């Protein structure tokens, strides 16, 4: 990737957004609404012409910056890849809207992080196919930093399973990624054949649920081959940190003089905002778990003291990861296993031996037959 051109494009688009924010504030001050006016809307076009000229110049420079961008190889350093993934998690929806070359597309990856051809991967002779899905601001290579994960994959490979990792833009709406994943799998997996397993960490688990929902709705064949779905630390009932962030941002809307600053809070992507109440469908309904699939809901807690409070694993409360509230199970299916492990934080889930031990136990009978 031409890093200079891509970063220049991002900088010009960001500068355009910031200019429009300042224009809205200038317009508000000129209008002089009452401090608690709830209906006033800032109008950037009513600000002095200079703002529109500057904003238009940044937009023009963003278009010209694409001339510097050519189709080249991806980032190849782990830290650069991590930064790229984090950027997509924070503002990936804007990157997509801006047609930024930094916006990640949905691809399948190998152990080394190289792209896989989905059609070829699906046709490989195998006992079954296993796809791992990463969480918010992560990428597929985060799995590979874990010796316990690598050992687990080696066992799957020895048992005849083909493995792959999904890389995707976590800043997009979860339902958009879910629909795309459902379509991708439908193109390469029919309703007959060896089993398909999906294992997701954090947002990756919500993506599994979203894709399963659309596959059921569209009657895609692959949903009949999905035999196991694991959700590791997934916020099925939402994440309190995003709830708090949304409330703080909404406080800026109390007065028209700070309302334009809500733009800054809304820099956080729709993918992040979806985590507030776990929106996984376009109509924001909460579909139940796929009925003919074996489900594993695994929750962890930072310590025993945080199993029943909002802290949980540091990001996701135990009740959210287990999809339970005061009235019982919120998500149900004929075959659901719920597991709680203590002394594991949210990120450490990827590399904790006990997590992979639970996966082995849950999948053990299937692997033992191979």
C-alpha positions as CSV (number, residue, x, y, z in Angstrom):
1,X,0.0,0.0,0.0
2,X,1.2,3.5,-0.8
3,X,1.3,4.7,2.8
4,X,1.9,8.4,2.0
5,X,-1.0,8.7,-0.4
6,X,-3.4,6.8,1.9
7,X,-2.5,8.8,5.0
8,X,-2.7,12.1,3.0
9,X,-6.2,11.1,1.9
10,X,-7.2,10.4,5.5
11,X,-5.7,13.7,6.7
12,X,-7.5,15.8,4.1
13,X,-10.9,14.1,4.8
14,X,-10.4,14.5,8.5
15,X,-9.5,18.2,8.0
16,X,-12.7,18.7,6.0
17,X,-14.8,17.2,8.8
18,X,-13.1,19.4,11.4
19,X,-13.6,22.5,9.2
20,X,-17.3,21.7,9.0
21,X,-17.5,21.3,12.8
22,X,-16.0,24.8,13.3
23,X,-18.3,26.2,10.7
24,X,-21.3,24.8,12.6
25,X,-20.0,26.3,15.9
26,X,-19.5,29.7,14.2
27,X,-23.1,29.5,12.7
28,X,-24.5,28.7,16.2
29,X,-22.7,31.6,17.8
30,X,-24.0,33.9,15.1
31,X,-27.6,32.7,15.6
32,X,-27.4,33.2,19.3
33,X,-30.0,30.7,20.3
34,X,-31.1,30.4,24.0
35,X,-28.7,28.2,26.0
36,X,-31.2,25.3,26.4
37,X,-32.8,25.5,23.0
38,X,-33.5,21.9,22.1
39,X,-34.6,22.4,18.5
40,X,-31.8,24.6,17.1
41,X,-29.7,22.9,14.4
42,X,-26.3,24.2,13.4
43,X,-26.1,25.1,9.7
44,X,-22.5,25.0,8.4
45,X,-23.7,26.6,5.1
46,X,-24.7,29.7,7.0
47,X,-21.2,30.3,8.3
48,X,-18.9,32.7,6.3
49,X,-17.9,31.7,2.8
50,X,-14.3,31.1,3.9
51,X,-15.3,27.9,5.7
52,X,-16.9,26.4,2.6
53,X,-13.8,27.4,0.6
54,X,-11.5,25.7,3.1
55,X,-13.7,22.6,3.4
56,X,-13.9,22.3,-0.4
57,X,-10.2,22.7,-0.8
58,X,-9.6,19.8,1.6
59,X,-12.1,17.7,-0.3
60,X,-10.3,18.5,-3.6
61,X,-6.9,17.7,-2.1
62,X,-8.4,14.3,-0.8
63,X,-9.4,13.5,-4.4
64,X,-6.0,14.5,-5.8
65,X,-4.2,12.4,-3.1
66,X,-5.7,9.3,-4.7
67,X,-3.4,9.9,-7.6
68,X,-0.5,8.9,-5.3
69,X,-2.2,5.7,-4.4
70,X,-1.5,2.6,-6.4
71,X,-2.5,-1.1,-5.9
72,X,0.5,-2.4,-3.9
73,X,1.1,-4.9,-1.3
74,X,-0.5,-4.6,2.2
75,X,1.3,-3.6,5.4
76,X,3.7,-6.3,6.3
77,X,4.8,-5.3,9.8
78,X,2.8,-6.5,12.8
79,X,2.6,-3.1,14.5
80,X,1.5,-1.5,11.2
81,X,-1.1,-4.1,10.8
82,X,-2.3,-3.6,14.3
83,X,-2.5,0.2,13.8
84,X,-4.4,-0.4,10.6
85,X,-6.9,-2.7,12.3
86,X,-7.4,-0.2,15.2
87,X,-8.0,2.6,12.8
88,X,-10.7,0.6,11.1
89,X,-12.3,-0.2,14.4
90,X,-12.4,3.4,15.5
91,X,-13.6,5.0,12.2
92,X,-13.8,2.2,9.6
93,X,-17.3,3.3,8.6
94,X,-16.0,6.7,7.6
95,X,-13.1,5.2,5.8
96,X,-15.5,3.2,3.7
97,X,-17.7,6.2,3.1
98,X,-14.7,8.2,2.0
99,X,-13.6,5.3,-0.3
100,X,-10.3,5.4,1.6
101,X,-7.7,2.8,0.6
102,X,-7.2,2.3,4.3
103,X,-10.7,0.7,4.6
104,X,-10.3,-3.0,5.1
105,X,-12.3,-5.4,3.0
106,X,-13.5,-8.8,4.2
107,X,-11.1,-11.6,3.4
108,X,-10.1,-15.1,4.5
109,X,-6.5,-15.4,5.8
110,X,-4.0,-18.2,6.4
111,X,-1.9,-18.8,9.5
112,X,0.7,-16.4,8.1
113,X,-1.9,-13.7,7.3
114,X,-1.8,-14.1,3.6
115,X,-5.1,-14.0,1.6
116,X,-6.9,-17.3,0.9
117,X,-9.1,-17.9,-2.1
118,X,-12.5,-18.8,-0.4
119,X,-13.5,-21.0,-3.3
120,X,-10.3,-23.0,-3.1
121,X,-10.4,-23.2,0.7
122,X,-14.0,-24.5,0.7
123,X,-13.1,-27.2,-1.8
124,X,-10.1,-28.5,0.1
125,X,-10.6,-32.1,1.3
126,X,-11.2,-32.0,5.0
127,X,-13.0,-33.5,8.0
128,X,-14.5,-30.0,8.3
129,X,-13.7,-26.3,8.0
130,X,-13.0,-24.0,11.0
131,X,-13.2,-20.2,10.7
132,X,-11.9,-17.9,13.4
133,X,-13.3,-14.4,13.7
134,X,-11.5,-11.6,15.6
135,X,-12.9,-8.8,17.6
136,X,-13.1,-5.0,17.5
137,X,-9.9,-3.2,16.5
138,X,-8.1,-6.5,16.0
139,X,-7.1,-8.5,13.0
140,X,-6.6,-12.2,12.2
141,X,-2.9,-12.1,13.2
142,X,-3.8,-11.5,16.9
143,X,-4.8,-15.1,17.1
144,X,-1.4,-16.2,15.8
145,X,0.4,-14.4,18.7
146,X,-0.9,-17.1,21.1
147,X,1.1,-20.3,21.5
148,X,-2.0,-22.0,22.9
149,X,-4.0,-21.0,19.8
150,X,-1.3,-22.4,17.5
151,X,-1.3,-25.6,19.5
152,X,-5.1,-25.9,19.2
153,X,-4.9,-25.3,15.4
154,X,-2.2,-27.9,15.0
155,X,-4.5,-30.4,16.7
156,X,-7.3,-29.5,14.4
157,X,-5.0,-29.8,11.4
158,X,-3.9,-33.3,12.6
159,X,-7.5,-34.3,12.9
160,X,-8.1,-33.3,9.2
161,X,-9.7,-29.9,9.6
162,X,-9.0,-27.0,7.4
163,X,-8.6,-23.7,9.3
164,X,-8.9,-20.0,8.2
165,X,-9.1,-16.6,9.9
166,X,-11.4,-13.8,8.9
167,X,-10.1,-10.3,8.4
168,X,-12.7,-7.5,8.3
169,X,-13.4,-3.8,8.9
170,X,-14.7,-3.8,12.5
171,X,-15.9,-0.2,12.2
172,X,-18.7,-1.1,9.8
173,X,-22.1,-1.9,11.2
174,X,-22.2,-5.4,12.6
175,X,-25.2,-6.3,10.4
176,X,-23.4,-5.1,7.3
177,X,-20.4,-7.4,8.1
178,X,-22.9,-10.2,9.0
179,X,-24.7,-9.9,5.8
180,X,-21.5,-9.9,3.8
181,X,-20.1,-13.0,5.7
182,X,-23.4,-14.8,5.1
183,X,-23.2,-14.1,1.4
184,X,-19.5,-15.1,1.2
185,X,-20.1,-18.4,2.8
186,X,-23.2,-19.0,0.7
187,X,-21.1,-18.7,-2.5
188,X,-18.8,-21.5,-1.4
189,X,-20.6,-23.8,1.0
190,X,-23.7,-25.8,-0.1
191,X,-26.2,-27.4,2.2
192,X,-24.4,-30.8,2.1
193,X,-20.9,-31.7,3.0
194,X,-18.6,-31.8,6.0
195,X,-19.2,-29.6,9.1
196,X,-18.5,-25.9,9.3
197,X,-17.4,-24.5,12.7
198,X,-17.2,-20.8,13.5
199,X,-15.3,-19.5,16.5
200,X,-15.5,-15.8,17.4
201,X,-13.8,-13.5,19.9
202,X,-15.8,-10.5,21.3
203,X,-17.4,-8.7,18.3
204,X,-16.5,-11.8,16.2
205,X,-19.1,-13.8,18.1
206,X,-21.8,-11.1,17.3
207,X,-20.7,-11.4,13.7
208,X,-21.4,-15.1,13.8
209,X,-24.9,-14.5,15.2
210,X,-25.6,-11.8,12.6
211,X,-24.4,-14.0,9.7
212,X,-26.4,-17.0,11.0
213,X,-29.5,-14.8,11.2
214,X,-29.2,-13.7,7.5
215,X,-28.3,-17.2,6.4
216,X,-31.5,-18.5,8.1
217,X,-33.6,-15.6,6.7
218,X,-32.2,-16.1,3.1
219,X,-32.2,-19.9,3.4
220,X,-28.5,-20.2,2.6
221,X,-27.3,-23.7,2.4
222,X,-24.2,-23.3,4.7
223,X,-26.4,-22.8,7.8
224,X,-27.3,-26.5,7.5
225,X,-23.6,-27.4,7.7
226,X,-22.9,-25.1,10.7
227,X,-22.6,-27.6,13.5
228,X,-20.7,-25.6,16.1
229,X,-20.5,-21.9,17.0
230,X,-18.4,-20.5,19.8
231,X,-18.7,-17.0,21.3
232,X,-15.6,-16.1,23.4
233,X,-16.3,-13.0,25.5
234,X,-18.9,-11.7,23.1
235,X,-21.2,-8.8,24.5
236,X,-24.6,-10.4,23.6
237,X,-26.4,-7.9,25.8
238,X,-24.1,-4.9,25.1
239,X,-21.0,-3.4,26.5
240,X,-21.2,-0.8,29.4
241,X,-18.2,1.2,28.2
242,X,-20.0,2.1,25.0
243,X,-23.2,2.9,27.1
244,X,-21.1,5.3,29.2
245,X,-19.4,6.8,26.1
246,X,-22.8,7.4,24.4
247,X,-24.2,9.1,27.6
248,X,-21.2,11.4,27.8
249,X,-21.5,12.3,24.1
250,X,-25.2,13.0,24.5
251,X,-24.4,15.5,27.3
252,X,-22.9,17.7,24.7
253,X,-26.4,18.0,23.1
254,X,-27.8,19.8,26.2
255,X,-27.0,23.2,24.7
256,X,-26.8,24.2,21.1
257,X,-23.4,25.8,21.8
258,X,-21.8,22.4,22.4
259,X,-24.0,20.3,20.2
260,X,-21.7,20.6,17.2
261,X,-19.0,18.9,19.3
262,X,-21.0,15.7,19.2
263,X,-19.3,15.2,15.9
264,X,-16.2,14.5,17.8
265,X,-17.9,11.8,19.9
266,X,-19.4,10.4,16.8
267,X,-16.0,9.8,15.3
268,X,-16.3,6.4,17.0
269,X,-17.5,4.0,14.4
270,X,-21.0,2.5,14.0
271,X,-19.4,-0.8,14.8
272,X,-18.4,0.5,18.2
273,X,-21.9,2.1,18.7
274,X,-23.5,-1.2,17.8
275,X,-21.9,-2.7,20.9
276,X,-24.0,-0.5,23.1
277,X,-26.9,-2.9,22.9
278,X,-25.5,-5.5,20.5
279,X,-27.2,-4.5,17.3
280,X,-26.6,-7.3,14.9
281,X,-29.5,-6.8,12.4
282,X,-30.5,-3.9,10.3
283,X,-33.9,-3.7,12.0
284,X,-32.2,-4.0,15.4
285,X,-34.1,-7.1,16.5
286,X,-32.4,-9.7,18.7
287,X,-32.7,-13.0,16.9
288,X,-32.3,-16.2,18.9
289,X,-29.4,-18.6,18.4
290,X,-29.6,-20.9,15.4
291,X,-31.6,-23.9,16.6
292,X,-29.7,-26.8,14.9
293,X,-26.2,-25.6,16.0
294,X,-24.2,-26.5,19.1
295,X,-23.4,-23.2,20.9
296,X,-20.7,-22.3,23.4
297,X,-21.0,-19.1,25.3
298,X,-17.8,-18.5,27.2
299,X,-17.5,-15.6,29.7
300,X,-14.4,-14.6,31.7
301,X,-14.0,-12.3,34.7
302,X,-11.0,-10.3,35.7
303,X,-11.4,-11.9,39.1
304,X,-14.0,-13.6,41.2
305,X,-15.0,-10.3,42.6
306,X,-16.2,-9.1,39.1
307,X,-18.4,-12.0,38.1
308,X,-21.6,-10.1,39.1
309,X,-20.8,-6.5,38.3
310,X,-20.3,-4.4,35.2
311,X,-16.6,-4.8,35.0
312,X,-16.6,-8.5,34.1
313,X,-13.5,-9.2,32.0
314,X,-12.7,-5.5,31.9
315,X,-14.8,-4.8,28.8
316,X,-17.7,-7.3,28.8
317,X,-19.8,-8.2,31.9
318,X,-20.2,-11.9,32.6
319,X,-24.0,-11.6,32.2
320,X,-23.6,-10.1,28.7
321,X,-21.1,-12.8,27.6
322,X,-23.5,-15.5,28.9
323,X,-26.6,-13.8,27.5
324,X,-28.3,-13.9,30.9
325,X,-30.2,-11.3,32.9
326,X,-32.1,-11.4,36.2
327,X,-34.9,-13.4,34.6
328,X,-32.7,-16.1,33.1
329,X,-31.3,-17.0,29.7
330,X,-32.0,-14.3,27.1
331,X,-30.6,-16.3,24.2
332,X,-31.6,-20.0,23.9
333,X,-31.3,-23.0,21.6
334,X,-31.7,-26.7,22.1
335,X,-27.9,-27.2,22.6
336,X,-26.2,-24.4,24.5
337,X,-23.2,-24.7,26.8
338,X,-22.4,-21.7,29.1
339,X,-18.9,-21.5,30.7
340,X,-17.4,-19.0,33.2
341,X,-13.7,-18.8,33.8
342,X,-12.1,-16.4,36.4
343,X,-8.9,-14.5,36.4
344,X,-8.9,-13.8,32.6
345,X,-9.2,-10.4,31.1
346,X,-10.9,-9.7,27.8
347,X,-7.7,-9.7,25.6
348,X,-6.1,-12.7,27.4
349,X,-9.0,-14.9,26.2
350,X,-7.0,-15.4,23.0
351,X,-4.1,-17.0,24.8
352,X,-5.4,-18.7,27.9
353,X,-4.9,-22.4,28.1
354,X,-8.2,-22.9,30.0
355,X,-10.2,-21.3,27.1
356,X,-8.7,-23.8,24.6
357,X,-9.3,-26.6,27.1
358,X,-13.0,-25.7,27.1
359,X,-13.0,-25.6,23.3
360,X,-11.3,-29.1,23.2
361,X,-13.9,-30.5,25.7
362,X,-16.8,-29.0,23.8
363,X,-15.4,-30.3,20.4
364,X,-13.6,-33.3,21.9
365,X,-16.0,-36.0,20.9
366,X,-16.1,-34.7,17.3
367,X,-12.3,-34.6,17.1
368,X,-11.9,-38.0,18.7
369,X,-13.9,-39.6,15.9
370,X,-11.4,-38.3,13.3
